[in-house]
Amino acid sequence: MTETGLQRLVWITAQLREYCPWTQALTHHQLTEYLIEEAYEAVEAIESLPARGWDEAATQSGTYEEFRKELGDVLFQVTLHSAIAEESGAFDVHDVADAISEKMIRRNPHVFASDGELLTDTELGAITVDQVEKNWEQIKQAEKAAEGTAAPAAASSSIYDLPPGLPALAAAAKIVDRAGRQSKNPLGEAPRATAIEIDVAQDDIGSQLFELVRAARAHGVDLEAELRQHNVRLGRET
């Protein structure tokens, strides 16, 4: 999207807040369901095709066009929340963009210098994905410590700081991933088994499900996505 296109969307959103009675009445709380819905519809567009060869298949099937539209709906939610906040003198959409830009620069010192400039060619590319993930977590903890929101000595506790509305399987996967990026995994050694049996007779089935999530993550499987796709297949078969 061009800068002009984004500016036009911001202008359209402002006019809707000014002249559309339905949009005028909206609050941040009332918009939460739409923010979640639009994000899931974007995910649905992504998962409508297999991950292998997605780009080519999406182009040929028109899914890329659908995905573009769904991302537009998500972007509108961002501009709308920003417009409401601007009316209260809190921030505007440009402040939102500045905040994420500054965060990306801080969290990616393997790409950007502290002033936001791109590193030199000799400095770029000398890092692995695993190192990037661990550095991200360490920088995140340093930020929280500086803000006074987390004690440096209790950095591992942050792996459990997740949005309360996050689906349970997705939350468990996030905890497992974060734990794996710690210098010492607080969950212990990753499971090696390729299959885990769940004993429904046991009282603590939640812990068994968590171990299933750990085993799945160890093999690159996203159980939340797999379950969503299975539910879709069931609907198609009935």
N, C-alpha and C positions, 0 to 999 in steps of 0.2 A: 504494500500500500504506500502511495506517495505521501509526502508530508502534507500536500494540499488536500488529499483525501482525508487524512486524519484531522486536519484543521476544520474541514467541512463537517465531519461527524461531531466534533466538539461544538461547533456553531449550531448544528441541528438540535443537539441535545439541549443546549441553552434555550433555544426557541420553544422546544417542547415544555421545558420547565416554566417558561414565561407565559405560554398561551394555551397549552393543552390541560384542561381541568383534571383529567385522569392522571397524567404524569405529574402535575403539580402536587397532588395529594400523596404521592409515594414517599415513603421513608426508607432509611437504610434497612430497618427490620422487615418491612414489607417486601423488600427486594431480595431478601436472602434466598427465598425459594426459587426465584427466577435465576439467580446467580448459579445455584446448584444445578438447576434443570438445564441451563444452557451449557454448562461445563460437561455434564453427562451426555448431552446430545453431540457435542464435539467428540467425546470419547467414543460414542456409538459409531460415528462416521469412520473413525480410525479403525475400530475393531470389526467393521463390516467386511473387511478383507483380511486374509492371512498376512502375517508380518513379512514372510518371505516374498520378495518381489512386489512389495506394497506400492512403491512409487509408480512402476509401470502399469500395474493393474488399476490403480486409482486413476491414472490419467486416461486409460482406455475406457473405463467404466463410468467415468463422470463423477467418481467419488471425490476427487480432488476439488471439483466445483462445489459439491455439497459441503465438503470440509471447510472451504473458504467461507461459505455462508454461515456455517455454525460458529466459526471463529469470529465472524463479524458480530454475531449475537453476543458472544462473550465480551468482545471489545465494547459493545454498546453498554453493557452492564458496568464496565469500568468507567466509561465516560459519565454515565448517569450517577453513579455513586460519587464521583468526583465533583459533578455539578452541584449535588446536594450539599456536599462538604464545603464547597466554595461559597455557597449562600450563607453558611454559618461562619465564614471567615477562617475555616480550619486549613484547607489546602485546595489546590485545583489539580487538574489532570497533568499539568506540567510538573508539579511537585511530585506526583506519583511516578512519573517517568524519571525524574531526577533521583528519587530515592532508590529505584531499582537499578539505575545506571551506576550509582555510587556503590551499591551493594555488590554488583557484579564485578566491579573493578577491585574492590577489597577482597572478595572471595576467590579471585582468579589471578593471583600474583605471578602465575606462570605465563600469563598472556599480557597483562597490563602492568605498567609502572605505577607507583603510588599517585602520580599526577594524572593518570588516566591514559597516558600515551602507550601505544603498542610497543612491546619489547623489541629489541633488535633481532635480526634473523639468527644470530648465533645464540641468543638466549631462548628463543622459541623452540618447542618440540622436545625439550630434554626432560620429560616427565611422563610417567605412566598413568593410566586411568586410576589405578589403585592409589597412587600417591595424590592425585587430584582429589579423590573422595576423602582421604584422611586429612589432607590440608584444609579442605572445606570445613570439616567438622571441627578441627582445631581453631580455625579462624572464627568460626561461629561461636565457640565457647569463649574465646578471647573477647569478642564483641559483647556477649552477655555479661561477662565479668566486669567489663568497663562500664556497662550500663547499670550494673548493680542488680541484675536480674538473675544471676547465678553465681555461686561461689566457685572459684577456680578449682578447689579441691574436690568438688562434687560434680565434675564435668560429666561423668557417665550418667547422672540422673537425668540429664537433658534428653536422653534417648527416649524417654517416656513422655516428653512434653509434646503432645499431639492435639490437634483440634478435636473436641469432644464429639463432633458429628461425623468424624471419619469412620467408614465402615470397619467392623472389627477385624476382618481378614486383612484389609489394607493397612490398618493400624499395626497389626502384628508384623506384617512384612516390613513396615517402616522401622519398627523397633529392631528387628533382626538386622536390617541393613545398617542402621546407625551403630548398633553394637559391634558389627564387624569392622567398622572404621575406627574403633577405639584402639589405643595402643595395647590394651589388654581387654579382650572381649568379656564383658560382665556376665554374659550368658553362658560362658564356658566354651568348650570345643564344639565346633559345628558338627551336626550329625552327618554320619557317613552313609547311612542306609538309603537305598533308593526307594524303599517302600516302608510305610509304617502302618501297623494295624491299630485301630482305635477300639478300646474296650468300653463300650457304652455302659457296662455294669459298674464301672468305677465312678466314684463321686465327682472327682475332679476332671471332667471331660475337657474343660477349658484348657488345662495344661497339655493334654494330649493333642488338642487342635493346634496349640501354639507350636508344639514340636513338629507337627505336620507342616506348618508354615515354614519352620526353619529348614526342614528337609527339602521343601520345594524351592526355597530361595537358594539353597546350596547348589541346586541343579538348574538355576535360572528360570524357574517357573513362577508366574504370578497367579496365585490361586484366586484372587479377586477377579482378575480378567477371565481366567478359565471358567469360573462359576457363572459369570455374566454370559459368556459365550454359550455355555451349556444350557442356560435358561432360555436363550434365544433359539437354540436348536430344538429344544423341547416344544417351544411355541410353534415352530414351523412344522413339526411332525404331527401336531394334534389338529 
